[in-house]
């Protein structure tokens, strides 16, 4: 764990580098900023006890280092208002006592993002993560370390789409997780999921998935390990709303859900079988798991994923530790547990930002990444345009990548209004960067990509917005599905997150004319990622390649789509 003194040292270096950035080249600026940062610094940790848990989640098929801008808006409602993970920018830094402009501040917040990104460089890369995991296993001893994959691992890139997830399975075998859970994995279809899980060589866990005919478990719920002389149970929890958030027709014979009573029964069984530590490896989402920590008994740790939140240390909720380890390979989470008389008596926790310029790539993983990418490398790196602005996706309400997609849908499909799903996956491009096929597919790679063109009434549009808004801002986390708000092109609206369903969306207007949306009038709407089967339309990645190639240079106007009320 990096100390506050080291945060301040890193912050001083960052401030110096940025102050002189106008007179220094980018490489020299970065070298200056990173003089104080080393791989050993990132690995510093208050090692403790007999068991080390390493957590990695929501990598979304990113094999190489990336830029990924943290959200500028992350609204919590009800009991979760104003607490982690619903803090951004300066509020986040203040809450966790982090030095502004430090490397850790850059890794966790959007403040001065472009300058700090150019200073500190990209994060992630599976070969860098592999280096960290191997170093921790060597330092602690493999017999003490459990490395757990929180899911959303196989989907989200050009190569994962073209290989049906095989590239990620092959690379993850080198990393050697002890277990994983899933969500977007299921969008490869039930048959392919079962093929790949049989190929992995380690357990794919899902306590909450049963078949629709007999309600029998589809996957194992629990894996038992002995680490440091301690018996540890890992219980898996897949994303409970997968058949709603994604197409049910891809896995029609599987039933999902939170199923807290089933999860508790599996916890009880694990304890009866001698588990001294119980870990829930979850893809529920942060707020769902914060609530679950108050519902379940005898759970020591919940390693949560799905909502892409990152926090520097685990939260203590009652007797349960909850840690969320971000997304896109930017972080490696760690919790050390001390066990006395069969119970957890102490712990240390932290988040390791995977600074790609600082960490030496693991040669074994680098070779595997090169092997799986080589057949596609020429196409992946093909340039289709350039951006003059920051292109990012994450945030409750808007992202410039989605503004670009919305505009592309309107122009290429001759529509009045466009809808783009509030996915939290998708990497960032800095102003001046080329746009490659890799970059495009990082935003659009999926197995139901058709860009539809349909008519919706104004009333139907309001109903869609209200429904998605309730999924995001329902005060009961058990009714939240974990994405961000659907992005809208051609239309503006006001949103009141604290209201109830039916009362959150108002003042819907056409942007070009300012005319109010008529509830009875039909509008031509283009969108993509419909969960319905047999949707007609070109794949979104083909449509956007055509659009970006035609535009050549991207510079979208400032987004004025959403006005937030009462927050």
DOMAR-393790 format. One line per field, with one value per residue (C-alpha): x, y, z; residue in three letters; residue number from 1. Coordinates in Angstrom, 2 decimals, decimal comma, always signed. Layout:
<nodes>
u <- X	...
v <- Y	...
w <- Z	...
type <- ALA	...
seq <- NUM	...
</nodes>
This chain:
<nodes>
u <- +0,00	+1,44	+1,77	+0,35	+3,92	+4,50	+1,18	+2,47	+5,81	+4,07	+1,78	+4,73	+6,31	+3,01	+2,61	+6,15	+5,72	+2,44	+3,72	+6,53	+4,60	+4,37	+8,13	+8,86	+8,18	+5,55	+8,14	+10,35	+7,35	+6,31	+9,84	+10,10	+6,77	+7,65	+11,13	+9,69	+7,47	+8,80	+7,31	+8,48	+6,56	+3,36	+3,87	+4,46	+1,86	+1,30	+1,45	-0,50	-1,75	-2,03	-4,23	-3,83	-6,78	-6,04	-9,00	-9,26	-12,57	-14,31	-11,23	-13,54	-11,02	-8,36	-5,06	-2,96	-2,60	-5,39	-6,54	-9,82	-11,25	-13,10	-16,64	-17,47	-20,95	-21,71	-24,95	-26,05	-29,59	-31,23	-28,84	-26,05	-26,07	-22,70	-20,78	-18,36	-18,53	-20,75	-17,99	-16,03	-13,20	-12,27	-14,92	-13,35	-9,85	-11,01	-12,88	-9,91	-7,30	-5,49	-3,12	-4,45	-2,53	-0,79	-0,64	-3,35	-5,54	-5,14	-5,97	-9,19	-10,61	-11,29	-9,74	-7,35	-7,53	-5,92	-2,86	-2,35	-2,92	-0,17	+2,00	+1,50	+0,52	-1,73	-2,80	-3,43	-2,16	-2,49	+1,30	+1,73	-0,95	+0,81	+4,04	+2,29	+0,50	+3,70	+5,60	+2,97	+2,82	+6,60	+6,70	+3,85	+4,26	+1,81	+0,29	-1,05	-2,45	-5,89	-6,26	-9,92	-11,45	-14,68	-15,97	-16,72	-13,39	-14,05	-16,04	-15,12	-12,50	-12,01	-10,04	-12,46	-15,32	-13,46	-12,28	-15,51	-13,61	-10,83	-8,12	-9,02	-9,34	-5,90	-4,30	-6,03	-4,63	-1,19	-2,40	-3,82	-6,82	-8,21	-11,85	-14,06	-17,66	-19,46	-21,84	-21,03	-19,50	-23,07	-23,57	-21,40	-24,33	-24,90	-23,11	-20,00	-19,89	-19,90	-17,16	-14,94	-15,54	-14,52	-11,35	-10,31	-8,80	-10,21	-13,74	-16,46	-18,76	-22,40	-24,45	-27,43	-27,94	-30,32	-31,89	-35,47	-36,79	-35,70	-34,17	-30,94	-27,58	-26,00	-22,53	-20,76	-21,53	-18,45	-14,77	-12,80	-9,11	-6,49	-4,24	-1,69	-3,13	-6,58	-9,62	-11,15	-14,51	-15,11	-18,76	-19,57	-22,36	-23,07	-24,72	-28,32	-30,11	-28,29	-31,53	-32,92	-29,77	-28,76	-30,68	-32,44	-32,55	-28,79	-29,26	-32,99	-32,75	-30,96	-32,59	-30,72	-31,48	-29,83	-31,22	-29,89	-31,47	-29,55	-26,36	-26,86	-27,46	-24,18	-22,40	-23,85	-22,77	-19,25	-19,00	-20,34	-17,68	-14,98	-14,41	-12,65	-12,91	-15,87	-15,40	-18,24	-16,84	-19,59	-20,71	-23,75	-22,56	-21,22	-24,48	-26,15	-23,23	-23,20	-26,78	-26,02	-23,32	-26,06	-28,29	-25,88	-24,36	-20,87	-19,38	-15,88	-15,22	-17,26	-15,15	-17,56	-17,64	-19,96	-20,34	-16,66	-16,19	-12,75	-11,88	-8,41	-9,29	-11,99	-15,11	-16,06	-19,79	-20,53	-18,14	-17,81	-15,13	-16,30	-13,76	-14,40	-11,39	-12,40	-12,27	-10,29	-7,25	-6,44	-6,18	-5,31	-7,13	-5,56	-6,78	-4,59	-6,39	-5,13	-6,92	-6,95	-8,90	-10,70	-11,89	-10,67	-8,89	-7,13	-6,73	-4,93	-6,43	-5,42	-5,65	-2,63	-2,92	-1,34	+0,86	+2,02	+5,14	+6,39	+5,76	+8,00	+5,84	+5,85	+7,56	+5,36	+2,15	+3,57	+4,33	+0,81	-0,79	+1,31	+0,34	-3,42	-3,31	-0,94	-3,58	-5,59	-2,90	-2,91	-6,67	-6,70	-4,20	-5,76	-6,45	-9,95	-9,85	-8,54	-10,04	-9,49	-11,22	-11,24	-13,37	-14,64	-17,73	-18,01	-20,43	-24,06	-25,37	-23,04	-19,79	-18,28	-17,82	-21,57	-22,30	-20,28	-22,17	-25,52	-24,67	-23,44	-26,72	-28,76	-26,80	-26,20	-29,73	-31,51	-33,17	-34,50	-33,46	-30,87	-30,38	-27,08	-26,97	-25,34	-22,58	-19,75	-17,16	-15,16	-11,72	-10,65	-8,80	-6,89	-7,15	-4,92	-4,93	-5,73	-8,89	-8,16	-10,34	-9,22	-10,56	-13,89	-14,45	-13,52	-16,80	-18,98	-17,75	-20,73	-22,79	-26,05	-24,77	-27,56	-28,34	-32,13	-34,34	-37,85	-40,66	-41,45	-44,04	-43,01	-44,79	-42,78	-39,54	-40,41	-41,26	-37,87	-36,00	-38,00	-37,40	-33,64	-33,49	-35,20	-32,69	-29,96	-31,51	-33,91	-33,33	-33,32	-30,06	-31,67	-33,60	-30,55	-29,00	-25,67	-25,38	-25,46	-28,30	-29,16	-27,47	-29,71	-28,99	-31,20	-33,24	-32,71	-34,44	-34,34	-33,72	-34,51	-32,69	-34,24	-37,81	-39,70	-40,34	-42,62	-41,55	-37,83	-37,92	-39,36	-38,91	-38,14	-37,31	-35,89	-32,43	-32,50	-35,78	-36,37	-39,85	-41,29	-41,56	-45,20	-46,40	-48,69	-46,32	-44,13	-40,39	-37,85	-35,35	-32,07	-30,30	-28,32	-27,86	-31,54	-32,09	-34,78	-34,02	-33,65	-33,22	-32,60	-29,87	-26,13	-23,72	-22,92	-19,19	-19,62	-21,92	-19,52	-16,46	-18,23	-19,21	-15,79	-14,00	-16,28	-15,77	-11,98	-11,51	-13,85	-14,79	-18,25	-20,10	-20,48	-23,16	-26,27	-28,61	-29,30	-30,19	-29,96	-32,56	-32,42	-28,92
v <- +0,00	+3,40	+5,80	+9,31	+10,66	+8,88	+10,24	+13,73	+13,03	+11,78	+14,82	+17,23	+15,55	+15,69	+19,38	+20,11	+18,14	+19,77	+23,27	+22,85	+20,75	+23,59	+23,66	+19,94	+17,10	+14,55	+11,82	+14,04	+15,24	+11,65	+10,60	+13,51	+12,67	+9,03	+9,42	+8,78	+5,88	+2,36	-1,09	-1,73	+1,35	+0,02	-3,35	-1,91	-3,35	-3,99	-7,77	-9,56	-12,96	-16,24	-15,41	-12,91	-12,27	-10,66	-9,30	-8,34	-7,54	-6,05	-6,05	-6,20	-8,00	-5,29	-7,08	-3,93	-0,75	+1,81	+5,29	+5,14	+8,36	+7,87	+9,30	+12,94	+11,97	+8,98	+9,70	+7,66	+7,77	+6,91	+5,40	+5,46	+9,19	+10,87	+7,77	+5,52	+4,70	+7,72	+10,30	+11,84	+14,32	+16,43	+14,81	+11,40	+12,70	+14,35	+11,28	+8,96	+11,60	+11,39	+14,06	+15,99	+15,48	+12,41	+9,18	+7,67	+10,75	+10,34	+6,64	+7,22	+10,59	+12,68	+15,91	+17,46	+14,14	+15,00	+16,67	+13,87	+11,19	+12,71	+12,90	+9,40	+7,45	+4,46	+1,91	-1,80	-4,39	-8,06	-8,51	-5,82	-7,40	-10,73	-9,18	-7,92	-11,20	-13,22	-10,82	-11,08	-14,85	-14,98	-12,61	-14,20	-17,77	-19,33	-21,36	-18,11	-16,34	-16,63	-14,74	-14,20	-12,94	-10,98	-11,47	-9,33	-10,66	-12,09	-9,31	-5,83	-5,86	-6,65	-9,83	-11,14	-10,70	-12,42	-15,34	-15,72	-15,08	-17,57	-14,89	-13,98	-17,55	-18,36	-15,32	-15,82	-19,36	-17,76	-15,56	-18,65	-17,35	-19,66	-18,94	-16,56	-15,44	-13,90	-11,49	-10,36	-13,82	-15,08	-12,97	-15,47	-17,86	-20,79	-23,38	-21,23	-20,36	-24,04	-24,74	-22,01	-22,78	-26,38	-25,08	-22,65	-25,09	-23,34	-23,02	-20,83	-20,20	-19,07	-19,70	-17,88	-19,57	-22,51	-24,23	-23,24	-26,81	-28,33	-25,31	-27,23	-25,41	-24,81	-24,15	-24,98	-22,47	-22,89	-23,71	-24,67	-23,85	-24,24	-21,19	-20,57	-23,51	-21,87	-23,32	-20,68	-20,95	-18,86	-18,57	-17,15	-14,75	-13,96	-10,71	-11,32	-9,25	-10,69	-11,84	-8,27	-6,30	-8,68	-10,91	-13,80	-15,70	-16,26	-18,45	-19,33	-22,27	-20,44	-18,48	-15,75	-13,50	-12,28	-15,26	-14,16	-17,18	-19,55	-17,59	-17,78	-21,53	-21,90	-19,78	-21,98	-25,14	-23,78	-23,07	-26,54	-27,97	-26,27	-22,95	-20,49	-17,71	-17,15	-14,96	-14,01	-13,37	-11,22	-9,49	-7,92	-4,30	-2,21	-0,97	-4,39	-5,90	-3,14	-4,08	-7,80	-7,36	-6,31	-9,24	-12,18	-13,70	-15,15	-13,63	-12,24	-10,62	-9,58	-8,88	-6,96	-6,04	-4,99	-1,27	-0,51	+1,39	+1,58	+2,48	+2,63	+0,43	-2,05	-0,80	-2,37	-3,08	-4,79	-7,74	-7,93	-6,30	-5,07	-4,24	-3,08	-3,21	-0,97	-2,04	-2,39	-3,81	-0,49	-1,96	-5,03	-5,23	-6,86	-7,94	-9,75	-11,65	-12,70	-15,71	-16,49	-19,36	-19,98	-16,40	-13,25	-11,18	-8,58	-7,36	-5,01	-3,80	-1,69	-1,04	-1,22	+1,10	-0,76	+2,02	+0,51	+2,70	+1,73	-2,03	-4,40	-6,56	-10,28	-11,93	-15,03	-13,01	-10,61	-13,58	-14,94	-11,55	-11,22	-14,73	-14,17	-10,70	-11,33	-12,59	-9,40	-6,80	-5,12	-4,61	-3,63	-0,83	+0,47	+4,21	+5,39	+8,96	+11,32	+13,08	+16,71	+16,20	+13,82	+10,79	+8,92	+6,99	+6,72	+8,93	+8,58	+10,81	+11,51	+10,62	+12,05	+8,60	+8,07	+11,57	+10,57	+7,31	+9,07	+11,57	+8,79	+6,94	+10,03	+10,78	+7,26	+6,01	+9,26	+9,53	+12,40	+10,94	+8,34	+6,10	+4,58	+2,20	+3,33	+0,73	+1,34	-0,43	+1,43	+3,04	+6,68	+8,61	+11,83	+14,91	+14,49	+10,69	+8,59	+6,49	+2,88	-0,17	-1,31	+1,93	+1,63	-1,98	-1,13	+0,84	-1,44	-5,04	-7,27	-10,12	-8,19	-5,07	-4,27	-0,56	-0,38	+2,35	+2,44	+4,81	+5,66	+8,03	+10,74	+8,78	+5,67	+7,65	+8,98	+5,46	+4,18	+6,96	+6,48	+2,73	+3,01	+5,81	+3,59	+0,84	+3,34	+5,35	+3,02	+3,56	-0,20	-1,52	-4,92	-3,25	-1,63	-3,21	-1,38	+0,50	+4,24	+6,26	+5,62	+8,25	+10,37	+12,24	+14,87	+15,37	+16,98	+16,34	+17,06	+14,31	+14,28	+11,19	+11,42	+11,20	+7,93	+6,14	+8,10	+11,42	+11,59	+12,64	+15,99	+18,84	+16,59	+18,72	+18,44	+20,03	+21,59	+23,48	+23,54	+22,12	+19,99	+16,28	+15,48	+12,39	+11,41	+12,15	+9,47	+10,10	+8,22	+6,74	+4,95	+2,88	-0,28	-3,19	-4,09	-7,23	-8,40	-11,23	-10,78	-6,99	-5,57	-3,06	-2,77	-3,65	-0,57	-0,98	-1,00	+2,02	+3,99	+3,04	+4,51	+7,63	+8,29	+7,64	+10,15	+12,78	+12,17	+14,45	+14,31	+17,41	+17,07	+20,11	+20,40	+18,02	+19,83	+16,86	+16,42	+18,89	+17,33	+18,52	+18,35	+17,00
w <- +0,00	-0,99	+1,96	+2,15	+2,10	-1,21	-2,55	-1,78	-3,41	-6,53	-6,42	-6,30	-9,28	-11,20	-10,48	-11,61	-14,80	-15,71	-14,91	-17,40	-19,92	-22,43	-22,67	-22,61	-24,99	-23,95	-23,39	-21,23	-19,22	-18,56	-17,64	-15,19	-13,58	-13,16	-11,71	-8,26	-9,35	-9,55	-9,79	-6,23	-5,06	-6,61	-4,94	-1,43	+0,91	+4,60	+4,20	+6,85	+7,90	+6,08	+3,04	+0,18	-2,13	-5,50	-7,46	-11,11	-12,79	-15,85	-18,08	-21,13	-23,31	-23,08	-23,57	-23,91	-21,82	-22,20	-21,34	-19,41	-18,00	-14,69	-14,50	-13,85	-12,62	-10,38	-8,54	-5,56	-4,22	-0,93	+1,61	-1,00	-1,71	-1,18	-0,16	-2,09	-4,89	-5,60	-5,27	-8,12	-8,56	-5,55	-3,34	-4,00	-3,25	-0,02	+1,20	+0,70	+1,67	-1,68	-2,95	-5,98	-9,22	-7,82	-9,82	-7,64	-8,13	-11,90	-11,70	-9,76	-10,89	-13,98	-12,59	-15,14	-16,93	-20,26	-18,71	-16,20	-18,83	-20,91	-17,81	-16,42	-19,52	-19,94	-17,35	-17,61	-20,01	-19,17	-19,33	-16,64	-14,48	-14,90	-13,64	-10,50	-9,82	-10,24	-7,95	-5,20	-5,52	-5,21	-2,22	-0,30	-1,52	-3,98	-1,16	+0,37	-2,72	-4,33	-7,61	-8,55	-11,81	-11,34	-14,91	-17,96	-19,12	-22,58	-24,31	-25,52	-28,29	-31,96	-31,28	-28,64	-31,12	-33,96	-31,81	-29,81	-26,59	-27,24	-27,18	-23,62	-22,40	-23,85	-22,21	-18,87	-18,73	-18,47	-15,62	-13,85	-11,89	-9,24	-10,19	-12,17	-12,55	-15,52	-17,21	-20,77	-21,21	-21,62	-24,77	-26,62	-26,21	-23,86	-26,01	-26,46	-22,76	-21,86	-24,42	-23,03	-19,36	-20,01	-21,72	-18,94	-16,48	-13,40	-11,96	-13,47	-10,50	-10,38	-7,26	-8,79	-12,19	-12,50	-15,48	-16,28	-16,39	-13,09	-11,32	-10,95	-10,82	-14,22	-12,79	-9,56	-6,82	-4,65	-4,87	-1,76	-1,36	+1,34	+1,55	+4,27	+6,18	+6,09	+4,35	+2,08	+0,29	-2,84	-3,84	-7,27	-8,14	-11,82	-12,89	-11,70	-14,37	-17,38	-19,15	-18,86	-19,65	-22,44	-24,90	-23,18	-26,48	-26,19	-23,07	-23,04	-20,65	-17,83	-15,03	-13,11	-10,12	-6,93	-4,97	-1,56	+0,11	-2,18	-1,60	+2,17	+1,95	+0,07	+2,68	+5,44	+3,62	+3,13	+6,86	+7,65	+5,34	+7,40	+5,64	+7,94	+5,35	+3,01	-0,05	-2,40	-5,87	-7,29	-10,45	-8,79	-8,80	-5,93	-4,38	-4,68	-2,80	-0,20	+0,58	+0,33	+2,97	+5,40	+4,42	+4,40	+7,53	+7,94	+4,77	+5,31	+1,94	-1,09	-4,18	-6,36	-10,04	-12,88	-12,09	-12,87	-9,62	-8,05	-4,48	-2,90	+0,10	+1,06	+2,81	+6,14	+6,22	+9,50	+9,60	+5,80	+3,64	+0,23	-2,47	-6,04	-8,37	-11,26	-14,90	-18,14	-16,37	-14,69	-11,20	-9,19	-5,88	-2,84	+0,58	+3,13	+5,87	+9,28	+10,73	+14,45	+16,00	+12,71	+12,22	+10,48	+13,13	+10,96	+7,41	+5,05	+1,76	-1,18	-4,90	-7,19	-10,22	-13,14	-14,57	-17,83	-18,21	-14,75	-14,69	-16,64	-18,93	-18,18	-21,19	-21,05	-21,22	-23,82	-26,08	-25,65	-26,37	-29,51	-30,54	-30,26	-31,84	-34,73	-37,20	-36,58	-35,85	-39,26	-39,17	-35,48	-36,04	-39,26	-38,85	-39,82	-38,49	-35,85	-32,85	-31,92	-28,57	-25,62	-26,48	-23,41	-22,38	-18,59	-16,62	-15,59	-18,37	-21,22	-22,88	-26,02	-27,59	-27,24	-28,56	-31,61	-31,98	-31,55	-34,27	-36,54	-36,08	-36,95	-40,10	-41,38	-40,64	-41,57	-38,14	-36,03	-32,67	-31,67	-28,65	-27,54	-24,56	-21,33	-21,41	-18,94	-21,09	-23,72	-23,57	-23,95	-26,65	-25,95	-28,20	-31,24	-31,25	-34,31	-34,24	-35,15	-35,71	-32,26	-30,75	-32,57	-31,51	-27,92	-27,94	-30,09	-29,96	-29,24	-30,65	-31,16	-32,95	-35,41	-35,79	-36,08	-37,52	-36,05	-35,15	-31,53	-30,16	-27,74	-25,01	-25,82	-25,71	-22,26	-21,10	-22,32	-20,52	-17,33	-17,35	-17,83	-15,26	-12,68	-13,36	-12,50	-9,66	-7,85	-4,12	-3,58	-5,08	-5,66	-8,51	-10,11	-13,19	-13,10	-16,38	-17,03	-18,53	-22,17	-24,34	-26,55	-29,77	-31,37	-28,19	-24,79	-21,47	-17,75	-15,21	-11,47	-10,11	-6,62	-7,89	-8,47	-11,73	-14,04	-12,50	-13,26	-16,93	-18,10	-20,60	-23,57	-26,64	-30,11	-30,00	-33,47	-32,97	-29,20	-29,89	-27,06	-27,79	-28,55	-26,69	-29,56	-32,45	-34,04	-34,40	-36,49	-34,02	-34,68	-32,07	-31,47	-29,05	-28,92	-26,83	-29,26	-31,66	-35,45	-35,35	-38,82	-39,60	-40,25	-37,44	-35,39	-35,93	-39,73	-39,57	-37,38	-39,44	-42,46	-40,51	-38,94	-42,24	-43,93	-41,21	-41,00	-37,98	-34,98	-33,02	-31,51	-30,08	-26,31	-25,07	-23,80	-23,87	-20,15	-17,40	-13,92	-11,39	-7,60	-7,19
type <- UNK	UNK	UNK	UNK	UNK	UNK	UNK	UNK	UNK	UNK	UNK	UNK	UNK	UNK	UNK	UNK	UNK	UNK	UNK	UNK	UNK	UNK	UNK	UNK	UNK	UNK	UNK	UNK	UNK	UNK	UNK	UNK	UNK	UNK	UNK	UNK	UNK	UNK	UNK	UNK	UNK	UNK	UNK	UNK	UNK	UNK	UNK	UNK	UNK	UNK	UNK	UNK	UNK	UNK	UNK	UNK	UNK	UNK	UNK	UNK	UNK	UNK	UNK	UNK	UNK	UNK	UNK	UNK	UNK	UNK	UNK	UNK	UNK	UNK	UNK	UNK	UNK	UNK	UNK	UNK	UNK	UNK	UNK	UNK	UNK	UNK	UNK	UNK	UNK	UNK	UNK	UNK	UNK	UNK	UNK	UNK	UNK	UNK	UNK	UNK	UNK	UNK	UNK	UNK	UNK	UNK	UNK	UNK	UNK	UNK	UNK	UNK	UNK	UNK	UNK	UNK	UNK	UNK	UNK	UNK	UNK	UNK	UNK	UNK	UNK	UNK	UNK	UNK	UNK	UNK	UNK	UNK	UNK	UNK	UNK	UNK	UNK	UNK	UNK	UNK	UNK	UNK	UNK	UNK	UNK	UNK	UNK	UNK	UNK	UNK	UNK	UNK	UNK	UNK	UNK	UNK	UNK	UNK	UNK	UNK	UNK	UNK	UNK	UNK	UNK	UNK	UNK	UNK	UNK	UNK	UNK	UNK	UNK	UNK	UNK	UNK	UNK	UNK	UNK	UNK	UNK	UNK	UNK	UNK	UNK	UNK	UNK	UNK	UNK	UNK	UNK	UNK	UNK	UNK	UNK	UNK	UNK	UNK	UNK	UNK	UNK	UNK	UNK	UNK	UNK	UNK	UNK	UNK	UNK	UNK	UNK	UNK	UNK	UNK	UNK	UNK	UNK	UNK	UNK	UNK	UNK	UNK	UNK	UNK	UNK	UNK	UNK	UNK	UNK	UNK	UNK	UNK	UNK	UNK	UNK	UNK	UNK	UNK	UNK	UNK	UNK	UNK	UNK	UNK	UNK	UNK	UNK	UNK	UNK	UNK	UNK	UNK	UNK	UNK	UNK	UNK	UNK	UNK	UNK	UNK	UNK	UNK	UNK	UNK	UNK	UNK	UNK	UNK	UNK	UNK	UNK	UNK	UNK	UNK	UNK	UNK	UNK	UNK	UNK	UNK	UNK	UNK	UNK	UNK	UNK	UNK	UNK	UNK	UNK	UNK	UNK	UNK	UNK	UNK	UNK	UNK	UNK	UNK	UNK	UNK	UNK	UNK	UNK	UNK	UNK	UNK	UNK	UNK	UNK	UNK	UNK	UNK	UNK	UNK	UNK	UNK	UNK	UNK	UNK	UNK	UNK	UNK	UNK	UNK	UNK	UNK	UNK	UNK	UNK	UNK	UNK	UNK	UNK	UNK	UNK	UNK	UNK	UNK	UNK	UNK	UNK	UNK	UNK	UNK	UNK	UNK	UNK	UNK	UNK	UNK	UNK	UNK	UNK	UNK	UNK	UNK	UNK	UNK	UNK	UNK	UNK	UNK	UNK	UNK	UNK	UNK	UNK	UNK	UNK	UNK	UNK	UNK	UNK	UNK	UNK	UNK	UNK	UNK	UNK	UNK	UNK	UNK	UNK	UNK	UNK	UNK	UNK	UNK	UNK	UNK	UNK	UNK	UNK	UNK	UNK	UNK	UNK	UNK	UNK	UNK	UNK	UNK	UNK	UNK	UNK	UNK	UNK	UNK	UNK	UNK	UNK	UNK	UNK	UNK	UNK	UNK	UNK	UNK	UNK	UNK	UNK	UNK	UNK	UNK	UNK	UNK	UNK	UNK	UNK	UNK	UNK	UNK	UNK	UNK	UNK	UNK	UNK	UNK	UNK	UNK	UNK	UNK	UNK	UNK	UNK	UNK	UNK	UNK	UNK	UNK	UNK	UNK	UNK	UNK	UNK	UNK	UNK	UNK	UNK	UNK	UNK	UNK	UNK	UNK	UNK	UNK	UNK	UNK	UNK	UNK	UNK	UNK	UNK	UNK	UNK	UNK	UNK	UNK	UNK	UNK	UNK	UNK	UNK	UNK	UNK	UNK	UNK	UNK	UNK	UNK	UNK	UNK	UNK	UNK	UNK	UNK	UNK	UNK	UNK	UNK	UNK	UNK	UNK	UNK	UNK	UNK	UNK	UNK	UNK	UNK	UNK	UNK	UNK	UNK	UNK	UNK	UNK	UNK	UNK	UNK	UNK	UNK	UNK	UNK	UNK	UNK	UNK	UNK	UNK	UNK	UNK	UNK	UNK	UNK	UNK	UNK	UNK	UNK	UNK	UNK	UNK	UNK	UNK	UNK	UNK	UNK	UNK	UNK	UNK	UNK	UNK	UNK	UNK	UNK	UNK	UNK	UNK	UNK	UNK	UNK	UNK	UNK	UNK	UNK	UNK	UNK	UNK
seq <- 1	2	3	4	5	6	7	8	9	10	11	12	13	14	15	16	17	18	19	20	21	22	23	24	25	26	27	28	29	30	31	32	33	34	35	36	37	38	39	40	41	42	43	44	45	46	47	48	49	50	51	52	53	54	55	56	57	58	59	60	61	62	63	64	65	66	67	68	69	70	71	72	73	74	75	76	77	78	79	80	81	82	83	84	85	86	87	88	89	90	91	92	93	94	95	96	97	98	99	100	101	102	103	104	105	106	107	108	109	110	111	112	113	114	115	116	117	118	119	120	121	122	123	124	125	126	127	128	129	130	131	132	133	134	135	136	137	138	139	140	141	142	143	144	145	146	147	148	149	150	151	152	153	154	155	156	157	158	159	160	161	162	163	164	165	166	167	168	169	170	171	172	173	174	175	176	177	178	179	180	181	182	183	184	185	186	187	188	189	190	191	192	193	194	195	196	197	198	199	200	201	202	203	204	205	206	207	208	209	210	211	212	213	214	215	216	217	218	219	220	221	222	223	224	225	226	227	228	229	230	231	232	233	234	235	236	237	238	239	240	241	242	243	244	245	246	247	248	249	250	251	252	253	254	255	256	257	258	259	260	261	262	263	264	265	266	267	268	269	270	271	272	273	274	275	276	277	278	279	280	281	282	283	284	285	286	287	288	289	290	291	292	293	294	295	296	297	298	299	300	301	302	303	304	305	306	307	308	309	310	311	312	313	314	315	316	317	318	319	320	321	322	323	324	325	326	327	328	329	330	331	332	333	334	335	336	337	338	339	340	341	342	343	344	345	346	347	348	349	350	351	352	353	354	355	356	357	358	359	360	361	362	363	364	365	366	367	368	369	370	371	372	373	374	375	376	377	378	379	380	381	382	383	384	385	386	387	388	389	390	391	392	393	394	395	396	397	398	399	400	401	402	403	404	405	406	407	408	409	410	411	412	413	414	415	416	417	418	419	420	421	422	423	424	425	426	427	428	429	430	431	432	433	434	435	436	437	438	439	440	441	442	443	444	445	446	447	448	449	450	451	452	453	454	455	456	457	458	459	460	461	462	463	464	465	466	467	468	469	470	471	472	473	474	475	476	477	478	479	480	481	482	483	484	485	486	487	488	489	490	491	492	493	494	495	496	497	498	499	500	501	502	503	504	505	506	507	508	509	510	511	512	513	514	515	516	517	518	519	520	521	522	523	524	525	526	527	528	529	530	531	532	533	534	535	536	537	538	539	540	541	542	543	544	545	546	547	548	549	550	551	552	553	554	555	556	557	558	559	560	561	562	563	564	565	566	567
</nodes>
